[in-house]
């Protein structure tokens, strides 16, 4: 009986969580709406394949909602002004007409998604022999010089940077 009750409680919070995700809530806010901690959500996502798939569908539903909203704003427009003004002839307040604003940038984003001819295109031609070293340049917010770290050591370098340690170009701490 207790196991069945726990299972029903899990289903109940899962449905509330997925509904919140599908309408745009963050993980933290959706978990709170469902009455669970966000860590509980991560644990269930890892352990429950059906929940993981349902969560993906909820996230896709929200993406669809955003896409529909974007298209509506770009094509149908958004009312940006509806107000009142004083009619000089009658001395009465009258409602002014609506003013709509359309979004060309939003429409362009949609076109770039749908039609490759609208996308920015970059062509890179390169001939490489030997080993390619993958590096990242990290610019520090406090104005210190940029640091270049290899992909293998970037996590360690980030940890050192957060601790305030000075690192050299290879991502290793500077001695002494």
C-alpha positions in Angstrom: 0.0 0.0 0.0 2.8 2.5 0.9 4.7 1.7 -2.3 1.6 2.3 -4.4 1.0 5.6 -2.6 4.6 6.7 -3.3 4.3 5.6 -6.9 1.1 7.7 -7.3 2.7 10.7 -5.6 5.7 10.4 -8.0 3.3 10.3 -11.0 1.3 13.3 -9.5 4.4 15.5 -9.1 5.7 14.3 -12.5 2.6 15.5 -14.3 2.7 18.9 -12.5 6.4 19.3 -13.3 5.9 18.4 -17.0 3.0 20.8 -17.3 5.1 23.6 -15.9 8.0 22.8 -18.2 5.7 22.8 -21.2 4.5 26.3 -20.4 8.0 27.8 -19.8 8.9 27.4 -16.2 12.6 26.8 -15.3 13.6 23.5 -13.8 13.7 25.1 -10.3 10.3 26.8 -10.7 8.7 23.7 -12.2 10.0 21.5 -9.4 8.6 23.9 -6.8 5.2 23.9 -8.6 5.3 20.1 -8.4 6.2 20.2 -4.7 9.7 18.6 -5.1 13.3 19.7 -5.0 15.1 20.1 -8.4 17.5 17.3 -7.4 14.6 14.9 -7.2 13.8 15.9 -10.8 17.4 15.2 -12.0 17.4 11.8 -10.1 14.1 10.7 -11.7 15.3 11.9 -15.2 18.3 9.7 -14.9 16.5 6.7 -13.4 13.2 6.7 -15.3 13.4 6.4 -19.1 9.7 7.2 -19.6 10.0 10.3 -17.5 13.1 11.4 -19.4 11.2 11.0 -22.7 8.2 12.8 -21.4 10.4 15.7 -20.2 12.0 16.0 -23.6 8.5 16.2 -25.1 7.5 18.9 -22.6 10.6 20.9 -23.5 9.9 20.5 -27.2 6.3 21.7 -26.5 7.7 24.8 -24.9 10.0 25.4 -27.9 7.0 25.1 -30.2 5.2 27.6 -28.0 8.1 30.0 -28.3 8.3 29.5 -32.0 4.6 30.2 -32.4 4.9 33.3 -30.3 7.9 34.5 -32.3 6.0 34.0 -35.6 2.9 35.8 -34.2 5.0 38.8 -33.0 6.8 39.0 -36.4 3.8 38.7 -38.6 0.7 39.8 -36.7 2.5 42.4 -34.7 2.3 43.5 -31.1 0.1 46.3 -29.8 2.5 48.9 -28.4 0.2 51.8 -27.9 -3.4 52.1 -26.9 -4.2 55.2 -24.9 -6.4 58.0 -24.2 -6.4 61.6 -25.3 -8.6 64.6 -24.8 -10.9 65.4 -27.7 -10.5 69.2 -28.1 -14.0 69.6 -29.6 -16.0 67.8 -27.0 -13.6 68.0 -24.0 -14.1 64.3 -23.4 -11.4 61.6 -23.2 -11.4 59.3 -26.1 -9.5 56.1 -26.7 -6.8 56.3 -29.3 -6.2 53.8 -32.0 -4.0 50.8 -31.5 -0.5 51.0 -32.9 1.2 47.7 -33.8 4.8 47.0 -34.1 6.2 44.2 -36.2 9.5 42.5 -35.7 11.7 42.2 -38.8 14.5 40.6 -36.8 12.2 37.9 -35.5 11.0 37.2 -39.0 14.6 37.0 -40.2 15.4 34.4 -37.5 12.5 32.4 -38.7 13.6 32.6 -42.3 17.1 31.6 -41.4 15.7 28.6 -39.7 13.5 27.6 -42.6 15.6 28.5 -45.6 19.4 28.0 -45.8 19.8 30.8 -48.4 19.0 33.3 -45.6 21.7 32.0 -43.3 25.1 33.5 -42.8 27.6 31.3 -44.5 31.2 30.9 -43.8 33.6 28.7 -45.7 36.8 27.5 -44.2 39.4 25.7 -46.3 42.3 24.2 -44.5 44.9 21.5 -45.0 46.2 20.1 -41.7 48.9 17.6 -41.1 49.9 16.3 -37.7 48.1 16.7 -34.5 45.6 19.5 -34.0 45.8 21.1 -30.5 42.4 22.3 -29.3 42.8 25.4 -27.1 40.5 28.0 -25.5 41.4 31.5 -24.7 40.0 32.6 -21.4 39.6 36.3 -20.8 39.5 37.1 -17.1 36.9 39.5 -15.9 39.2 41.3 -13.6 41.3 42.6 -16.5 44.3 40.2 -16.2 45.8 39.0 -19.4 43.9 36.3 -21.4 45.0 32.7 -20.6 45.1 30.0 -23.2 44.4 26.5 -22.0 44.2 23.1 -23.7 40.9 21.3 -23.9 42.3 18.6 -21.6 43.2 21.0 -18.9 40.4 23.6 -19.1 38.4 22.2 -16.3 41.4 22.3 -14.0 42.3 25.8 -15.2 38.7 27.0 -14.5 38.9 25.6 -11.0 42.3 27.3 -10.4 40.9 30.6 -11.8 37.9 30.4 -9.5 40.2 29.9 -6.6 42.2 33.0 -7.6 45.4 31.1 -8.5 47.5 32.4 -11.3 48.0 30.0 -14.2 50.4 30.0 -17.1 49.5 29.4 -20.7 49.4 25.6 -20.5 46.7 25.7 -17.8 49.0 24.6 -14.9 49.5 26.6 -11.7 52.5 28.9 -11.7 55.0 27.8 -9.1 55.9 30.1 -6.3 
